[in-house]
Amino acid sequence: MNFAFTEEQEQLRSFVRSFMEDKSSEATVRELMDTEAGYDQSVWKQMAEQMGLQSLIIPEEFGGQGFTFVELGVVLEEMGRALLCAPFFSGQLATLALLHSGDDAAKAEYLPGIASGETIATLAYTEENGKWDESAVTATADASGKITGTKSFVIDGHTADLLIVAARSAAGVSLYAVDGNGAGVTRTPLSTMDQTRKQAKIELNGAEGKLIGVDGGGWATLNTVLDLAAIALAAEQVGGAQFVLEMAVQYAKDRVQFGRPIGSFQAIKHKCADMLLEVESAKSAAYYGLWCAAEMNDELPATASLAKAYCSEAYFHAAAENIQIHGGIGFTWEHPAHLYFKRAKSSELMFGDPAYHRELLAQRIGL
């Protein structure tokens, strides 16, 4: 494996960071998180047409660019750094589900629209039971593909044109393509702590679904997709953690108490040093996970759980310490520290919290 990014990957990082700084400033994030849609359609169009971000990992035969998971990780890291408000992450979940479904007809039908940015897609998997294993899927699908059940905490579910829905048929858990605006679909935006990433409850009452892949083979696909999603989220968490570290260090240099910068006090030095250690270790875990995902090797399941558990805790701790270092101003609505703290907490719980993934890791390595 490579222990450093290539020159092209670093150029991609620089390109995306410049775009994020221009299009996802703190003022823009605050403006968008107060809207119901949660994103700027013109920026979304630019991301697709000028940057080609939505098509990054989609094969060229389906209108994409055919890059690897490593490039996707680089992009997500920069998006996490900027708290981008857009249905990008959710679209990648749907893309991964299609790519690993083994259904070439479904890929040809849906991936070009996702690649061009015309189709906003998401994965509707989680339900109100809050579980992440196969037993979590209780929504049902009859022989004709009519789906009944409720999906909750669906990222960007209220704006998605295409829902990749996990439902239980007579053969087992299966995946279905559902029109987000179709009959029998009721979508309700949820009030969540992290307002920068919108979630929705989706009620399906006989909604028409089109089978993706093999009937009863949905869990095999989902199992892989959830591991890839955990690594993708870990990369995003690393971006946020790095940014709050930089924010804390800069404030420690600028804030003067008793005639000297607070960064000169030992307690603040220790906090910053601990943050640096955790953030750098999180990078190692996430980057190794990206390589495993790009190679789709046997280490992927264990690495996914390891990266998700460690990066979740590192980001949350860094975000909390950033508030502490800022003192009173860090607790206010006007300061951006709370935006990263809330994103860190919501990401920590998504796809399973650290305790869940440590238990899963133990099972996967045979402990």
N, C-alpha and C positions, 0 to 999 in steps of 0.2 A: 504494500500500500504506500501511498504518498503521505508524508507528514507535513506537507505545505501545499497551499493552493497554487495552481498554475498562474502564469501571467495573464492568461485570458480570463480566468476566474476572478482574479483581483481587479481586472478592468471592469468586469461585470459588476463587482461590488461597488467600485467607484461610481460607475454609471448610475446604478440603482440608488446609492446614497444621495447623489446629487439630485436625482428626481424626487426622492422622499423629502429632502430638505426644502425643496421648492413647493411640493404639493401636499405635504403632511406636516406642516408646522403645528406648534401647540395651539395657535389660534384656530387653525383649520380643524384640528381634532376636536376641540371644544365645540365648534360650530356644528360639526357633523354628528357628534354623539347626542345632540339634542334633537336631531331629526328622526323621524320614524324609519326612513329607508336606511340611514346610517352610512351613506356613501355619496360621493359626487359622480354623477353619470359622465360628465365630461372628462374627469380624471380617469375613470374606468375605461373610457374609450381610448384615451391616450395610452394607457397601460397596454392595451391590446394592439393598437395600430402602430404606435411609435416605438414602444418598448418590447412588444411581443411576450409579455410576462405570462399571460394566461396560457400561452401555447408552449411554454418552456419545455415540459417533459412529455408532451404529446408527440408521437412519431410523425415524421414528415408525411407519411402516406395518409394521415388523417388531418392534415393542415397545420401540424405543429412544427417545432424546431428540432425535436429529438435529442435534447440535452439530457444529462444524467441527474440523478437525485442530488448529487453534490452541488450542481448549479442551483437547483431549487432551494437547497439549504442556505446557500449564500444570499439568495433573494429574500428568503423568509427571515434571515437574521437581520437584514437591513430594515425590513418591514416591522419587525419587533422593536427595533431601536426607535423607529418613528411612530409607533402605535398607529399604523395605517388603518384607517377606517374604510374598508372595502370588502366585498364578498370574495376575496382572493383565496384565503385559506380553505373556506368551505368548498370552493370550486375545485381545489386540488384534491380534496377528499373524494368528491364525485369522480374526478378524473382517474384517481387511483383505483376506485372500485370498478370502473369500466375497463381500465387497462389490464387488471388482473382477473377479470371475469371469464376470459377465454372466449368471449362472444364477439367475433369480428363484425357481425352485422350491427350489433349495438354500438360498437366503436365507430363504425362508419356513419351511423345515424346521428350520434350525439357529440362525438369529440370535435368535429369541425366547428360546430356552433360555440362550444366552450372555448376553443382555441381563438376564435375571432372576437370573443367577448360579447357576442350577441346573445348567448345563452348563459344565464346565471344558474349555476347548479349547486346542489348540496347533497349531503348524505344524511338521510333521516333514519337513524339507527336507535338512539337512546330513547328510553321510555321513562315514565314517571317513577318506576321502581329504582332508578338510579344505578342499575347494574351495568357491567361492561362485558360479561361473558355471554355464552350462547343462550342461557336461560333468560337473559334480559328481553329477548324478542318474544312478545306475546301477541302482537298484531297478527291477524290471520288473513289468508288469501284463499278464496275458493278456486275451484277448477277453472273458472273463466277469467281469473285474475282480479276479481273484485276484492279490494282490501278494506278491512275494518279494524280499527284500533286507534290509539293515540300515541304520537311521538312527541317527546318533549326535549327541551334544550337543543333544538335543531339550529345550528349556526346559520344565520341569514335565511332561515326557513320562510320568513314572511315575504321575502322579495324574490326567492328563487323561481325560475321558470321550470326547472327540471328537478324533481326529487328522486333520488335513488333510495328507495324504501326497502328496508328489511322486514319481511313478514314471513309467517310460518304457514306453509302449505301442507298438504297431506304427505308430501315427501320430505318435509323438514324446512329449515330456514332457507329462504330464497330471496333474491334481489329483483326488484321491479322498478321500472321507469314510470313515474307518475307525473302528469302535467300539474304544475303547481297552481295553475288557475282553473283546473278541471272541476267537473261536477263531483260532489261528495268530498271536497277538500276544504276544510275550514282552518284558517291560519290566524293565530293570535300572537302578537309580539309579547314577549315576557319582560317584566321589570326585573332587571338583573343588576348586580353590584358593578360589574364592568360594563359601562355604557359605550365603550369603544368597540365592543364586539357584540353585535345584536344576536339574540336568540329568540326562538319562537316555539309555540306549541302547535302541533298540526294534528287535527282530528280528521280521520279518514272514515267516511261512512259509505261503504260500497264504492270507493274511488277506483277508477279503472287503472290497472297496472299492466305494463307489458314486461313479461319475464326477461330477465337478463341472465345469460349463462344457463347452467343446468338447474332444473327444478330440484330443490333440496341441496344444492351445492353452494348456497349462499354463505354459510358459515366458513367454509374453507377459504373463500375469497375475503370475507370480512376479517378473519383472523390475521391474514397477511396485511390487509389495509390498515387495521388498527395498530399494528406494529410500525408500519411506515408512517402513519399519522403521528404516533408518539415521538418518533425521531424528528419529523418535520416540526412538531411543536417545540421540541427541545432546542432546535436551531433558532426558532423564533424567541424562545425564552433567553437564550444566550445573548441575543441582540439587545433585549431589554435590560438584562443584568449588566452588560457592559456599559450601557448608557447611564444607568443610575450610579454605577461606580464612578464614572467620569464626572457626573454631576456632584457627587459627594466630595470627591477629591478637589474639584475646582472650588467648591464652597469652603472647604477646609483651608484653602490657600487664601481666599478672599476675605473671609470673616475674621475680624480682629476683636479679640477680647483681652483686656488687661494689657494693652499695648503690643500684642503679638498675635499672629495668625493662629486660629484654633488648631490648625493642623500640626502645630509645634507641640501640642499637649500629648502626653503619652497615651491617654485613653482614646483620643481620636486617631492617633497613629495605629493603635491596635485594631480599631474597627476597620480602618481602611485596608490594613494588611490582611485581615481575615477575609474581607470582601474580595480583595484581589486574588487570594488563594482559591477561594470558592469559584469565582468567575472563570479563572484560567482552567481549573479542573473541569468545570462544566463545559467549556469549549472542547477540551480533549474528549469528553464523553460524547458530546453531540457530533463532533467532526468524525470520530470513529464510526458512530452510528450512520452518518451520511455515506461513508465509504461502504459499509456493510449493505446499506440499502441500494446503493448504485450497483453493487456486485450481486445482490440477492443471494448472499452466501449463508452457510449454516449458522453463523453467529448472529444473524439478524434478530431472532426472537429474544435472546438473552441481552443483547446490546440495546435493544429497544427499551426493555424494562429498566435496565441500568441507567440509560440516558434520561429517560422520563423521570425516574425517581430523583436522581441527583440534580438535574437541571431545574426541576420544580422547586426543590428546597433551596438551591443556590440563588435563584431569582427572587424568591419570596424573602429570604434573609437579606439579600442585598437591597431590595426595595424598602424593607423595614428599617435597616440601618441607615439608609439614605435619609429617611425622615428624622431619625434620631440625631444624625449629624447636623441637619439643618435646624434642629431645635423647634421653637414655636412656629416659625414661618412654614416649616415642613408639614404641619398639621392643617394648614389652611386650604380652602377651596381654590384660592388664587394661585397657589404654587402647584407645579405639575407633578410633584412627588406622589400625590395620592392617585394619579391616573395610572402610574406604573405599578403602584402597590396593588390596586384593584385588578389590573391585568395579570399581575403575578399570581394573585390568589385564585382567580378564575381559571387560569391555565394550570395551576397546581392540581385542581380537581378534575379537569377535562381528561378524558380517556383513562381515568383511574388515578387516585392520589398516590403519593410515594409509598405508603404502607401496602397498598394493593399491588404495586409493581415490585416491591421487594419480595413479597410473598410469591408472586408470579415468577420472579427471577429465581428464587430458591427452587421452585418446582421445575423450572426449565433446565437448571444445571444439576438437578438430581439430588438436592439436599433434603 
